[in-house]
Amino acid sequence: MIRNIQTVIPGVATSDGAGVKLRRSLGGQQRARLDPFLMLDEFSSNDPNDYVAGFPAHPHRGFETVTYMLEGHMLHEDHLGNQGHLKSGGVQWMTAGRGIIHSEMPQQVSGAMRGFQLWINLPAKEKMKPAGYQDIQVEDIPKVSLSNDGSVKVIAGTFEEDGKTVQGPIQDITTAPLFLDVHLPADAQFEHSILKEQNAFLYVYEGDIEVGDPMRPAPKQAAIILGDGDRLKVKAGAMGVQLIILAALPFHEPIVQHGPFVMNTRAEIEQAIDDYQNNRFVVS
């Protein structure tokens, strides 16, 4: 069963951190989520005034952040002494767990800074686990060449084509995420299986596309929420297309969010605020 477009959540221009300009689709409004996905930001600028101030130290609790750099160089540091360089094509998959205070600062004063940050919820049983990281360089992300001259970068989950299976570096996560970066030439078609139990969406960041059966045009720079089914089918437009595809298992648990804290109850949010204000995040 082919998944068709269910909902479109347009990306809205906003800013975060110390004034970094970005476009937010998922998470732009309180209920604009797709369990377990909480937020998706796209940042893209050649003007250093739009990004150079970066994201100074700030806290998180109760979910995971995924940063995917298309272009640019960011330095991640946290209160536990961890440090990592996120460069063009690389990914950082951070589990905030019980609490982390970190910063993400550009290591450039000119040129393009482009990429995505995704927030993925954690189930109640994992919200208070220790913080952790997977820093993945571009050379460690499999890239598959397609017969139609397109390509697929497999960041999380498994990609299958012509009887071959390629696993991304992100595996063994409760949400069983799928994260693909797909590039297609003009008029090329692409199909891929998605577990029927997963919620799924796609985001076009270059070019244009049609989705589903029958085909329906999908806008650029918007979260395209997909309906029920077990297979995705898309077709690139006349200029080709570049898009990310994301899917994961939902939790069906209550969500209470207060800025960078995402828990299941208001009492847990109040505890998170109190822990942060009283420096209890310093214990891993």
ROBAFI-57186 format. One record per atom (N, C-alpha, C): atom name; x, y, z. Coordinates in steps of 0.1 Angstrom, whole numbers, plus 2048, in hexadecimal, padded with zeros to 3 digits. Layout:
N
('CA', (X, Y, Z))
...
This chain:
284
('N', (809, 7F4, 800))
('CA', (800, 800, 800))
('C', (809, 80C, 800))
('N', (807, 815, 7F6))
('CA', (80F, 821, 7F4))
('C', (80A, 82B, 7FE))
('N', (814, 832, 805))
('CA', (810, 83D, 80E))
('C', (80D, 84A, 806))
('N', (802, 850, 809))
('CA', (7FF, 85D, 802))
('C', (801, 868, 80C))
('N', (800, 874, 807))
('CA', (802, 880, 80F))
('C', (7F6, 882, 818))
('N', (7F8, 883, 825))
('CA', (7ED, 884, 82F))
('C', (7EC, 893, 833))
('N', (7F7, 899, 837))
('CA', (7F7, 8A7, 83C))
('C', (804, 8AE, 837))
('N', (803, 8BB, 835))
('CA', (80F, 8C3, 832))
('C', (811, 8CD, 83D))
('N', (81C, 8CD, 843))
('CA', (820, 8D7, 84D))
('C', (82A, 8E1, 847))
('N', (827, 8EC, 842))
('CA', (831, 8F5, 83C))
('C', (83B, 8F9, 846))
('N', (848, 8FB, 841))
('CA', (852, 901, 849))
('C', (850, 910, 84A))
('N', (852, 915, 856))
('CA', (850, 923, 859))
('C', (85D, 929, 85E))
('N', (860, 934, 858))
('CA', (86C, 93B, 85B))
('C', (86C, 940, 86A))
('N', (877, 93D, 871))
('CA', (878, 941, 87F))
('C', (887, 942, 882))
('N', (88A, 943, 88F))
('CA', (898, 943, 893))
('C', (899, 93C, 8A1))
('N', (8A5, 937, 8A4))
('CA', (8A7, 930, 8B1))
('C', (8B5, 932, 8B5))
('N', (8B9, 92D, 8C1))
('CA', (8C6, 92F, 8C6))
('C', (8C9, 93E, 8C8))
('N', (8D4, 943, 8C3))
('CA', (8D7, 951, 8C4))
('C', (8D3, 959, 8B8))
('N', (8C9, 954, 8B1))
('CA', (8C4, 95C, 8A5))
('C', (8C6, 955, 898))
('N', (8C9, 947, 899))
('CA', (8CB, 940, 88C))
('C', (8BE, 93F, 885))
('N', (8BE, 943, 878))
('CA', (8B2, 943, 870))
('C', (8B0, 935, 86A))
('N', (8A4, 930, 86B))
('CA', (8A1, 923, 867))
('C', (892, 922, 863))
('N', (88E, 916, 85E))
('CA', (880, 914, 85A))
('C', (87B, 907, 861))
('N', (871, 909, 869))
('CA', (86C, 8FE, 872))
('C', (85E, 8F9, 86C))
('N', (85D, 8EC, 86A))
('CA', (851, 8E6, 866))
('C', (84B, 8DF, 871))
('N', (84F, 8D2, 874))
('CA', (84B, 8CB, 880))
('C', (84F, 8D3, 88C))
('N', (846, 8D5, 895))
('CA', (849, 8DC, 8A2))
('C', (847, 8EB, 8A1))
('N', (843, 8F0, 895))
('CA', (840, 8FE, 893))
('C', (834, 903, 89B))
('N', (82B, 8FA, 89E))
('CA', (820, 8FC, 8A7))
('C', (81F, 8F1, 8B1))
('N', (818, 8F3, 8BC))
('CA', (818, 8E9, 8C7))
('C', (815, 8DB, 8C3))
('N', (80B, 8DA, 8BB))
('CA', (806, 8CC, 8B7))
('C', (80B, 8C8, 8A9))
('N', (814, 8CF, 8A3))
('CA', (819, 8CC, 896))
('C', (824, 8C2, 897))
('N', (820, 8B6, 89C))
('CA', (82A, 8AB, 89E))
('C', (826, 89F, 896))
('N', (82F, 895, 896))
('CA', (82B, 888, 890))
('C', (832, 87E, 899))
('N', (82B, 878, 8A2))
('CA', (831, 86F, 8AC))
('C', (83A, 864, 8A5))
('N', (847, 863, 8A9))
('CA', (84E, 86A, 8B4))
('C', (856, 876, 8B0))
('N', (854, 87C, 8A4))
('CA', (85B, 887, 8A0))
('C', (855, 894, 8A6))
('N', (85E, 89C, 8AC))
('CA', (859, 8A8, 8B3))
('C', (85C, 8B5, 8AB))
('N', (867, 8B5, 8A4))
('CA', (86A, 8C2, 89D))
('C', (874, 8BF, 892))
('N', (873, 8C7, 887))
('CA', (87C, 8C7, 87C))
('C', (880, 8D5, 878))
('N', (88C, 8D9, 879))
('CA', (891, 8E6, 875))
('C', (89A, 8E4, 869))
('N', (899, 8ED, 85F))
('CA', (8A3, 8ED, 854))
('C', (8AA, 8FB, 855))
('N', (8B7, 8FB, 856))
('CA', (8BE, 907, 855))
('C', (8C6, 908, 848))
('N', (8C6, 913, 842))
('CA', (8CD, 914, 835))
('C', (8D0, 923, 832))
('N', (8DC, 927, 832))
('CA', (8E0, 934, 82E))
('C', (8EF, 935, 82A))
('N', (8F1, 93E, 821))
('CA', (8FF, 942, 81D))
('C', (903, 94F, 824))
('N', (8FA, 955, 82C))
('CA', (8FD, 961, 834))
('C', (901, 95E, 842))
('N', (90D, 960, 846))
('CA', (911, 95D, 854))
('C', (909, 964, 85E))
('N', (903, 96F, 85B))
('CA', (8FB, 976, 865))
('C', (8EF, 96E, 869))
('N', (8EB, 964, 860))
('CA', (8E0, 95B, 863))
('C', (8E3, 950, 86C))
('N', (8F0, 94D, 86E))
('CA', (8F3, 941, 876))
('C', (8FF, 942, 87F))
('N', (907, 94C, 87E))
('CA', (914, 94C, 885))
('C', (913, 94D, 894))
('N', (908, 952, 899))
('CA', (906, 953, 8A8))
('C', (903, 945, 8AE))
('N', (8FE, 93C, 8A6))
('CA', (8FD, 92E, 8AA))
('C', (8F3, 92B, 8B5))
('N', (8F5, 920, 8BC))
('CA', (8EC, 91C, 8C6))
('C', (8F4, 91A, 8D3))
('N', (8F5, 925, 8DB))
('CA', (8FD, 925, 8E8))
('C', (8F7, 91A, 8F1))
('N', (8FE, 918, 8FD))
('CA', (8FA, 90D, 906))
('C', (8EB, 90E, 90A))
('N', (8E4, 902, 908))
('CA', (8D6, 901, 90B))
('C', (8D3, 8F2, 90F))
('N', (8C9, 8F0, 917))
('CA', (8C6, 8E3, 91C))
('C', (8BC, 8DB, 914))
('N', (8BC, 8CD, 915))
('CA', (8B2, 8C4, 910))
('C', (8B0, 8B9, 91A))
('N', (8A4, 8B4, 919))
('CA', (8A0, 8A8, 921))
('C', (895, 8A1, 91A))
('N', (896, 893, 919))
('CA', (88B, 88B, 916))
('C', (889, 887, 907))
('N', (893, 88B, 8FE))
('CA', (891, 887, 8F0))
('C', (89F, 887, 8EA))
('N', (89F, 884, 8DD))
('CA', (8AC, 884, 8D5))
('C', (8AC, 88F, 8CB))
('N', (8B8, 895, 8C8))
('CA', (8BA, 89E, 8BD))
('C', (8C3, 898, 8B3))
('N', (8BF, 89A, 8A6))
('CA', (8C7, 895, 89B))
('C', (8CA, 8A1, 892))
('N', (8D7, 8A4, 891))
('CA', (8DC, 8AF, 888))
('C', (8E3, 8A9, 87C))
('N', (8DE, 8AD, 870))
('CA', (8E3, 8A8, 864))
('C', (8E9, 8B4, 85C))
('N', (8F6, 8B5, 85A))
('CA', (8FC, 8C0, 853))
('C', (8FD, 8BD, 844))
('N', (8F7, 8C5, 83C))
('CA', (8F9, 8C4, 82E))
('C', (906, 8CC, 82A))
('N', (907, 8D8, 82F))
('CA', (913, 8E0, 82D))
('C', (916, 8E8, 83A))
('N', (923, 8E9, 83D))
('CA', (927, 8F1, 848))
('C', (92F, 8E9, 853))
('N', (932, 8F0, 85E))
('CA', (93A, 8EA, 868))
('C', (935, 8F0, 876))
('N', (930, 8E7, 87E))
('CA', (92C, 8EB, 88C))
('C', (934, 8E3, 896))
('N', (936, 8EA, 8A2))
('CA', (93D, 8E4, 8AD))
('C', (932, 8E1, 8B8))
('N', (931, 8D5, 8BC))
('CA', (928, 8D1, 8C7))
('C', (931, 8D0, 8D4))
('N', (92C, 8D6, 8DF))
('CA', (932, 8D4, 8EC))
('C', (927, 8D3, 8F7))
('N', (92A, 8CB, 901))
('CA', (920, 8CA, 90C))
('C', (926, 8CB, 91A))
('N', (91E, 8CB, 924))
('CA', (922, 8CD, 932))
('C', (929, 8C0, 937))
('N', (928, 8B5, 930))
('CA', (92F, 8A9, 934))
('C', (93D, 8A8, 92F))
('N', (941, 8B2, 927))
('CA', (94F, 8B2, 921))
('C', (950, 8AC, 913))
('N', (944, 8A8, 90D))
('CA', (944, 8A2, 900))
('C', (946, 8AD, 8F6))
('N', (94D, 8AA, 8EB))
('CA', (94F, 8B4, 8E0))
('C', (94F, 8AC, 8D3))
('N', (949, 8B2, 8C9))
('CA', (948, 8AC, 8BC))
('C', (947, 8B6, 8B0))
('N', (94E, 8B3, 8A5))
('CA', (94D, 8BC, 89A))
('C', (943, 8B6, 88F))
('N', (93A, 8BD, 88C))
('CA', (92F, 8B9, 882))
('C', (932, 8C1, 875))
('N', (936, 8B9, 86B))
('CA', (93A, 8BF, 85E))
('C', (931, 8BB, 853))
('N', (933, 8C1, 847))
('CA', (92B, 8BE, 83C))
('C', (928, 8AF, 83A))
('N', (91C, 8AB, 839))
('CA', (918, 89D, 837))
('C', (917, 895, 843))
('N', (91B, 89A, 84F))
('CA', (91B, 892, 85B))
('C', (90E, 894, 863))
('N', (90D, 88B, 86D))
('CA', (901, 88A, 875))
('C', (905, 889, 884))
('N', (8FE, 890, 88C))
('CA', (8FF, 88D, 89B))
('C', (8F1, 889, 8A0))
('N', (8F1, 87D, 8A6))
('CA', (8E5, 878, 8AC))
('C', (8E7, 878, 8BB))
('N', (8E1, 882, 8C2))
('CA', (8E3, 884, 8D0))
('C', (8D6, 880, 8D8))
('N', (8D8, 878, 8E2))
('CA', (8CE, 874, 8EB))
('C', (8CF, 87D, 8F8))
('N', (8C6, 886, 8F9))
('CA', (8C7, 88F, 905))
('C', (8C4, 887, 912))
('N', (8BA, 87E, 911))
('CA', (8B7, 876, 91D))
('C', (8B4, 87F, 929))
('N', (8BA, 87B, 934))
('CA', (8B6, 882, 941))
('C', (8BB, 891, 941))
('N', (8C4, 895, 938))
('CA', (8C8, 8A3, 938))
('C', (8D5, 8A5, 932))
('N', (8D6, 8AF, 929))
('CA', (8E2, 8B4, 924))
('C', (8E2, 8C3, 922))
('N', (8ED, 8C9, 924))
('CA', (8EE, 8D8, 921))
('C', (8F9, 8D9, 916))
('N', (8F6, 8DD, 90A))
('CA', (8FF, 8DD, 8FF))
('C', (8FE, 8EA, 8F7))
('N', (909, 8EC, 8EF))
('CA', (909, 8F7, 8E5))
('C', (90C, 8F1, 8D8))
('N', (908, 8F8, 8CD))
('CA', (90B, 8F5, 8BF))
('C', (90F, 902, 8B8))
('N', (91C, 903, 8B6))
('CA', (921, 910, 8B1))
('C', (928, 90E, 8A4))
('N', (924, 917, 89A))
('CA', (92B, 917, 88D))
('C', (93A, 919, 88E))
('N', (941, 911, 886))
('CA', (950, 913, 885))
('C', (954, 919, 878))
('N', (94C, 923, 873))
('CA', (94E, 92A, 867))
('C', (948, 937, 868))
('N', (94E, 941, 861))
('CA', (948, 94F, 861))
('C', (944, 953, 853))
('N', (944, 949, 849))
('CA', (940, 94C, 83C))
('C', (93C, 93F, 835))
('N', (935, 93F, 82A))
('CA', (932, 933, 822))
('C', (924, 92E, 827))
('N', (920, 923, 821))
('CA', (913, 91E, 823))
('C', (912, 915, 830))
('N', (907, 917, 837))
('CA', (904, 90F, 843))
('C', (8F6, 909, 840))
('N', (8F5, 8FC, 83F))
('CA', (8E9, 8F6, 83B))
('C', (8E7, 8E8, 841))
('N', (8DB, 8E5, 845))
('CA', (8D8, 8D8, 84B))
('C', (8CB, 8D8, 852))
('N', (8CA, 8CD, 85A))
('CA', (8BD, 8CB, 861))
('C', (8C0, 8C7, 870))
('N', (8B6, 8CB, 878))
('CA', (8B6, 8C5, 886))
('C', (8A8, 8C0, 888))
('N', (8A8, 8B3, 88D))
('CA', (89C, 8AC, 88F))
('C', (89B, 8A8, 89E))
('N', (890, 8A9, 8A4))
('CA', (88E, 8A5, 8B2))
('C', (885, 898, 8B1))
('N', (889, 88E, 8B8))
('CA', (882, 881, 8B9))
('C', (87F, 87E, 8C7))
('N', (873, 87B, 8CB))
('CA', (86F, 878, 8D8))
('C', (875, 86B, 8DD))
('N', (876, 86A, 8EA))
('CA', (87A, 85D, 8F1))
('C', (86E, 858, 8F8))
('N', (86D, 84B, 8F9))
('CA', (862, 845, 901))
('C', (864, 848, 910))
('N', (859, 847, 918))
('CA', (85A, 84B, 926))
('C', (865, 843, 92D))
('N', (867, 836, 92A))
('CA', (870, 82E, 931))
('C', (87F, 832, 92E))
('N', (881, 83A, 923))
('CA', (88F, 83E, 920))
('C', (892, 84D, 922))
('N', (888, 854, 926))
('CA', (88A, 863, 927))
('C', (895, 867, 931))
('N', (897, 85F, 93B))
('CA', (8A1, 862, 946))
('C', (8AE, 85A, 945))
('N', (8B1, 854, 939))
('CA', (8BD, 84D, 938))
('C', (8C9, 857, 935))
('N', (8D5, 852, 937))
('CA', (8E0, 85B, 936))
('C', (8E1, 861, 927))
('N', (8E7, 86D, 926))
('CA', (8E9, 873, 919))
('C', (8F3, 86B, 911))
('N', (8F2, 86B, 904))
('CA', (8FB, 864, 8FB))
('C', (8FC, 86A, 8ED))
('N', (906, 867, 8E6))
('CA', (908, 86D, 8D8))
('C', (90D, 862, 8CE))
('N', (909, 864, 8C2))
('CA', (90F, 85D, 8B7))
('C', (913, 868, 8AD))
('N', (920, 86B, 8AC))
('CA', (925, 874, 8A2))
('C', (92A, 86D, 896))
('N', (923, 86F, 88A))
('CA', (926, 867, 87E))
('C', (92B, 870, 873))
('N', (936, 86D, 86E))
('CA', (93C, 875, 863))
('C', (937, 871, 856))
('N', (938, 879, 84C))
('CA', (932, 877, 83F))
('C', (937, 869, 839))
('N', (944, 866, 83B))
('CA', (949, 85A, 835))
('C', (943, 84D, 83B))
('N', (93D, 84E, 847))
('CA', (937, 843, 84D))
('C', (928, 841, 84A))
('N', (923, 84A, 842))
('CA', (915, 849, 83E))
('C', (914, 842, 830))
('N', (90E, 837, 82E))
('CA', (90D, 830, 821))
('C', (906, 838, 817))
('N', (90B, 839, 80B))
('CA', (904, 83F, 800))
('C', (902, 835, 7F5))
('N', (8F6, 833, 7F1))
('CA', (8F2, 829, 7E7))
('C', (8EF, 830, 7DA))
('N', (8F5, 82C, 7CF))
('CA', (8F2, 831, 7C2))
('C', (8E6, 829, 7BC))
('N', (8DC, 831, 7B7))
('CA', (8D0, 82A, 7B1))
('C', (8D1, 828, 7A2))
('N', (8CA, 81F, 79D))
('CA', (8CA, 81D, 78E))
('C', (8C5, 828, 786))
('N', (8BD, 831, 78C))
('CA', (8B8, 83D, 785))
('C', (8C1, 849, 786))
('N', (8CE, 847, 78A))
('CA', (8D8, 851, 78C))
('C', (8D5, 85A, 799))
('N', (8CC, 856, 7A1))
('CA', (8CA, 85C, 7AE))
('C', (8D3, 856, 7B8))
('N', (8D2, 85A, 7C5))
('CA', (8DA, 855, 7D0))
('C', (8D2, 856, 7DD))
('N', (8D6, 84D, 7E6))
('CA', (8D0, 84D, 7F4))
('C', (8DB, 84C, 7FE))
('N', (8DB, 855, 808))
('CA', (8E3, 854, 813))
('C', (8DB, 84E, 81F))
('N', (8E0, 843, 824))
('CA', (8D9, 83C, 82F))
('C', (8DE, 840, 83C))
('N', (8D7, 849, 843))
('CA', (8DC, 84E, 850))
('C', (8D7, 845, 85B))
('N', (8CA, 841, 85B))
('CA', (8C5, 838, 865))
('C', (8BC, 82E, 85F))
('N', (8BB, 822, 865))
('CA', (8B3, 818, 85F))
('C', (8B9, 810, 854))
('N', (8B1, 80A, 84B))
('CA', (8B5, 801, 841))
('C', (8B0, 805, 833))
('N', (8B8, 805, 829))
('CA', (8B4, 808, 81C))
('C', (8B5, 7FB, 813))
('N', (8AB, 7F8, 80C))
('CA', (8AB, 7EC, 804))
('C', (8A8, 7EF, 7F5))
('N', (8B0, 7E9, 7EC))
('CA', (8AD, 7EA, 7DE))
('C', (8B4, 7DF, 7D7))
('N', (8AC, 7D9, 7CD))
('CA', (8B1, 7CE, 7C5))
('C', (8B7, 7C2, 7CE))
('N', (8B0, 7BF, 7D9))
('CA', (8B5, 7B4, 7E1))
('C', (8C1, 7B8, 7EA))
('N', (8C6, 7C4, 7E9))
('CA', (8D1, 7C8, 7F2))
('C', (8CC, 7D0, 7FD))
('N', (8D2, 7CE, 809))
('CA', (8CF, 7D5, 815))
('C', (8DA, 7DD, 81A))
('N', (8D8, 7EA, 81C))
('CA', (8E2, 7F3, 822))
('C', (8DE, 7F9, 82F))
('N', (8E6, 7F7, 839))
('CA', (8E2, 7FC, 846))
('C', (8E9, 80A, 849))
('N', (8E2, 813, 84E))
('CA', (8E7, 820, 853))
('C', (8EF, 81E, 860))
('N', (8F7, 828, 864))
('CA', (8FE, 827, 870))
('C', (8F6, 828, 87D))
('N', (8E9, 82D, 87C))
('CA', (8E1, 82E, 887))
('C', (8D7, 822, 887))
('N', (8D9, 81A, 891))
('CA', (8D1, 80E, 893))
('C', (8CE, 80C, 8A2))
('N', (8C6, 802, 8A5))
('CA', (8C3, 7FE, 8B3))
('C', (8BE, 809, 8BB))
('N', (8B4, 811, 8B6))
('CA', (8AE, 81C, 8BD))
('C', (89F, 818, 8BF))
('N', (899, 81B, 8CA))
('CA', (88B, 816, 8CD))
('C', (881, 81A, 8C2))
('N', (883, 826, 8BC))
('CA', (87A, 82B, 8B2))
('C', (87C, 824, 8A5))
('N', (886, 81C, 8A3))
('CA', (88A, 816, 896))
('C', (889, 81F, 88B))
('N', (891, 82B, 88C))
('CA', (88F, 835, 882))
('C', (895, 831, 874))
('N', (88F, 837, 86A))
('CA', (894, 837, 85C))
('C', (897, 846, 859))
('N', (8A3, 848, 854))
('CA', (8A7, 856, 850))
('C', (8AF, 855, 843))
('N', (8A9, 859, 838))
('CA', (8B0, 858, 82B))
('C', (8B1, 866, 825))
('N', (8BC, 869, 81E))
('CA', (8BD, 875, 816))
('C', (8BE, 871, 808))
('N', (8B3, 874, 800))
('CA', (8B2, 86F, 7F2))
('C', (8B3, 87A, 7E8))
('N', (8BC, 878, 7DE))
('CA', (8BE, 881, 7D3))
('C', (8B9, 87A, 7C6))
('N', (8B0, 880, 7BE))
('CA', (8AB, 87A, 7B2))
('C', (8AC, 884, 7A7))
('N', (8B0, 87F, 79B))
('CA', (8B1, 888, 78F))
('C', (8A3, 88B, 78A))
('N', (8A2, 893, 780))
('CA', (895, 897, 77A))
('C', (88C, 88B, 776))
('N', (880, 88B, 77B))
('CA', (875, 881, 777))
('C', (878, 873, 77C))
('N', (882, 871, 784))
('CA', (885, 864, 78A))
('C', (87B, 860, 795))
('N', (878, 853, 795))
('CA', (86F, 84E, 7A0))
('C', (877, 847, 7AA))
('N', (872, 846, 7B6))
('CA', (878, 83F, 7C2))
('C', (86E, 839, 7CA))
('N', (870, 82C, 7CE))
('CA', (867, 825, 7D7))
('C', (86F, 81F, 7E2))
('N', (869, 81E, 7EE))
('CA', (870, 817, 7F9))
('C', (866, 813, 803))
('N', (868, 808, 80A))
('CA', (85F, 803, 814))
('C', (860, 80B, 821))
('N', (855, 80D, 828))
('CA', (855, 813, 835))
('C', (84C, 80A, 83D))
('N', (850, 806, 849))
('CA', (848, 7FE, 851))
('C', (83A, 804, 854))
('N', (830, 7FC, 852))
('CA', (822, 802, 854))
('C', (820, 807, 862))
('N', (827, 802, 86C))
('CA', (826, 807, 87A))
('C', (82C, 814, 87C))
('N', (834, 819, 873))
('CA', (83C, 825, 875))
('C', (834, 831, 870))
('N', (836, 83D, 876))
('CA', (832, 849, 871))
('C', (83D, 84E, 868))
('N', (839, 855, 85D))
('CA', (843, 859, 853))
('C', (840, 867, 84D))
('N', (84B, 86E, 84A))
('CA', (849, 87B, 842))
('C', (855, 87D, 83A))
('N', (854, 886, 831))
('CA', (860, 88A, 828))
('C', (860, 899, 828))
('N', (86C, 89E, 824))
('CA', (86F, 8AD, 823))
('C', (877, 8AF, 817))
('N', (872, 8B7, 80E))
('CA', (879, 8BA, 801))
('C', (881, 8C7, 804))
('N', (88E, 8C7, 802))
('CA', (896, 8D3, 804))
('C', (89C, 8D8, 7F7))
('N', (89B, 8D1, 7EC))
('CA', (89F, 8D6, 7DF))
('C', (896, 8CF, 7D4))
('N', (892, 8D7, 7CA))
('CA', (88A, 8D1, 7BF))
('C', (87C, 8CF, 7C3))
('N', (875, 8C7, 7BB))
('CA', (867, 8C4, 7BE))
('C', (864, 8B6, 7BB))
('N', (858, 8B2, 7C0))
('CA', (855, 8A3, 7C1))
('C', (846, 8A1, 7C1))
('N', (842, 895, 7BD))
('CA', (835, 88F, 7BE))
('C', (835, 883, 7C7))
('N', (82B, 881, 7CE))
('CA', (82A, 876, 7D8))
('C', (81E, 86E, 7D7))
('N', (81F, 861, 7D9))
('CA', (813, 858, 7DB))
('C', (80E, 852, 7CF))
('N', (802, 84C, 7D0))
('CA', (7FB, 845, 7C5))
('C', (7EC, 847, 7C7))
('N', (7E6, 850, 7BF))
('CA', (7EC, 858, 7B4))
('C', (7F6, 863, 7B9))
('N', (7FF, 867, 7B0))
('CA', (809, 871, 7B3))
('C', (802, 87E, 7B6))
('N', (808, 885, 7C1))
('CA', (803, 892, 7C4))
('C', (80F, 89B, 7C7))
('N', (810, 8A7, 7C2))
('CA', (81B, 8B0, 7C5))
('C', (81C, 8B3, 7D3))
('N', (829, 8B4, 7D8))
('CA', (82C, 8B7, 7E6))
('C', (834, 8C4, 7E6))
('N', (832, 8CD, 7EF))
('CA', (83A, 8D9, 7EF))
('C', (848, 8D8, 7F5))
('N', (850, 8E1, 7F2))
('CA', (85E, 8E1, 7F7))
('C', (85D, 8E8, 805))
('N', (867, 8E4, 80D))
('CA', (869, 8EA, 81B))
('C', (85C, 8E9, 823))
('N', (857, 8DD, 824))
('CA', (84C, 8DA, 82C))
('C', (84D, 8CB, 830))
('N', (847, 8C8, 83C))
('CA', (847, 8BA, 841))
('C', (83B, 8B4, 83A))
('N', (83D, 8AA, 832))
('CA', (833, 8A3, 82A))
('C', (82F, 896, 832))
('N', (824, 897, 83A))
('CA', (821, 88B, 842))
('C', (81A, 881, 839))
('N', (81E, 875, 83A))
('CA', (819, 86A, 832))
('C', (80F, 862, 83A))
('N', (804, 85D, 832))
('CA', (7FA, 855, 838))
('C', (7FE, 847, 83A))
('N', (7F4, 83E, 83C))
('CA', (7F7, 830, 83F))
('C', (7FC, 829, 832))
('N', (803, 81E, 834))
('CA', (808, 816, 829))
('C', (816, 810, 82D))
('N', (81C, 809, 823))
('CA', (828, 802, 826))
('C', (833, 805, 81B))
('N', (830, 810, 813))
('CA', (839, 813, 808))
('C', (838, 821, 804))
('N', (844, 828, 802))
('CA', (844, 835, 7FD))
('C', (847, 835, 7EE))
('N', (840, 83E, 7E7))
('CA', (843, 83F, 7D8))
('C', (843, 84E, 7D5))
('N', (84E, 853, 7CF))
('CA', (84F, 861, 7CB))
('C', (855, 862, 7BD))
('N', (853, 86E, 7B7))
('CA', (858, 870, 7AA))
('C', (85E, 87F, 7AA))
('N', (86A, 880, 7A5))
('CA', (871, 88D, 7A5))
('C', (86B, 895, 79A))
('N', (86B, 8A3, 79B))
('CA', (867, 8AC, 791))
('C', (871, 8AE, 787))
('N', (86F, 8B8, 77E))
('CA', (877, 8BB, 773))
('C', (885, 8C0, 777))
('N', (887, 8C5, 783))
('CA', (894, 8C9, 787))
('C', (89B, 8BF, 791))
('N', (895, 8B3, 792))
('CA', (89A, 8AA, 79C))
('C', (895, 8AE, 7AA))
('N', (89A, 8A6, 7B4))
('CA', (896, 8A9, 7C2))
('C', (8A0, 8A3, 7CC))
('N', (8A1, 8AA, 7D7))
('CA', (8A8, 8A6, 7E2))
('C', (89F, 8A6, 7EF))
('N', (89E, 89B, 7F6))
('CA', (895, 89A, 801))
('C', (89A, 891, 80C))
('N', (895, 893, 818))
('CA', (898, 88A, 823))
('C', (88B, 882, 826))
('N', (88C, 876, 829))
('CA', (881, 86D, 82C))
('C', (883, 868, 83A))
('N', (879, 869, 843))
('CA', (87A, 865, 851))
('C', (86E, 85D, 855))
('N', (871, 852, 85D))
('CA', (866, 84A, 862))
('C', (86B, 844, 86F))
('N', (861, 842, 878))
('CA', (864, 83C, 885))
('C', (858, 837, 88C))
('N', (85A, 82E, 896))
('CA', (84E, 828, 89D))
('C', (849, 832, 8A7))
('N', (83C, 834, 8A8))
('CA', (836, 83E, 8B2))
('C', (835, 837, 8BF))
('N', (834, 83F, 8CA))
('CA', (832, 83A, 8D7))
('C', (824, 83B, 8DD))
('N', (81C, 844, 8D7))
('CA', (80E, 846, 8DC))
('C', (80E, 849, 8EB))
('N', (818, 852, 8EF))
('CA', (818, 856, 8FD))
('C', (815, 865, 8FE))
('N', (811, 86A, 90A))
('CA', (80E, 878, 90B))
('C', (81B, 880, 90A))
('N', (81A, 88C, 904))
('CA', (826, 894, 902))
('C', (823, 8A2, 90A))
('N', (82C, 8A5, 913))
('CA', (82B, 8B3, 919))
('C', (839, 8B9, 916))
('N', (839, 8C4, 90F))
('CA', (845, 8CB, 90B))
('C', (846, 8D9, 911))
('N', (851, 8DC, 916))
('CA', (854, 8EA, 91A))
('C', (862, 8EE, 914))
('N', (862, 8F4, 909))
('CA', (86E, 8F8, 902))
('C', (877, 8EB, 8FF))
('N', (883, 8EB, 905))
('CA', (88C, 8E0, 902))
('C', (88A, 8D3, 90B))
('N', (87F, 8D3, 913))
('CA', (87C, 8C7, 91B))
('C', (86F, 8C1, 916))
('N', (870, 8B4, 913))
('CA', (864, 8AC, 90E))
('C', (862, 8A0, 917))
('N', (858, 8A0, 91E))
('CA', (855, 895, 928))
('C', (846, 890, 926))
('N', (842, 888, 92F))
('CA', (834, 882, 92E))
('C', (82A, 889, 937))
('N', (82F, 890, 941))
('CA', (825, 897, 94B))
('C', (82B, 8A5, 94E))
('N', (822, 8AD, 953))
('CA', (825, 8BB, 957))
('C', (82F, 8BA, 963))
('N', (82D, 8B1, 96C))
('CA', (836, 8AF, 978))
('C', (844, 8AC, 973))
('N', (845, 8A4, 969))
('CA', (853, 8A1, 964))
('C', (859, 8AD, 95D))
('N', (852, 8B6, 957))
('CA', (857, 8C2, 952))
('C', (85C, 8CB, 95D))
('N', (853, 8CD, 967))
('CA', (857, 8D5, 973))
('C', (864, 8D0, 979))
('N', (865, 8C2, 97A))
('CA', (872, 8BD, 97F))
('C', (87E, 8C0, 977))
('N', (87C, 8BF, 969))
('CA', (887, 8C2, 960))
('C', (88B, 8D1, 962))
('N', (882, 8DA, 963))
('CA', (885, 8E8, 965))
('C', (88D, 8EA, 972))
('N', (888, 8E3, 97D))
('CA', (88E, 8E5, 98A))
('C', (89C, 8DF, 989))
('N', (89E, 8D3, 983))
('CA', (8AB, 8CD, 982))
('C', (8B5, 8D6, 97A))
('N', (8B0, 8DC, 96F))
('CA', (8B9, 8E5, 968))
('C', (8BD, 8F1, 970))
('N', (8B3, 8F7, 976))
('CA', (8B6, 904, 97E))
('C', (8BF, 901, 98A))
('N', (8BF, 8F5, 98F))
('CA', (8C7, 8F2, 99A))
('C', (8D3, 8E9, 997))
('N', (8D7, 8E9, 98A))
('CA', (8E4, 8E3, 985))
('C', (8E4, 8D4, 987))
('N', (8D8, 8CD, 986))
('CA', (8D8, 8BF, 988))
('C', (8DB, 8B8, 97B))
('N', (8DC, 8C0, 970))
('CA', (8DF, 8B9, 963))
('C', (8EE, 8B5, 962))
('N', (8F6, 8BA, 96C))
('CA', (904, 8B7, 96B))
('C', (907, 8A9, 96E))
('N', (8FE, 8A1, 973))
('CA', (900, 893, 976))
('C', (8FB, 88B, 96B))
('N', (903, 883, 964))
('CA', (8FF, 87B, 959))
('C', (8F8, 86E, 95D))
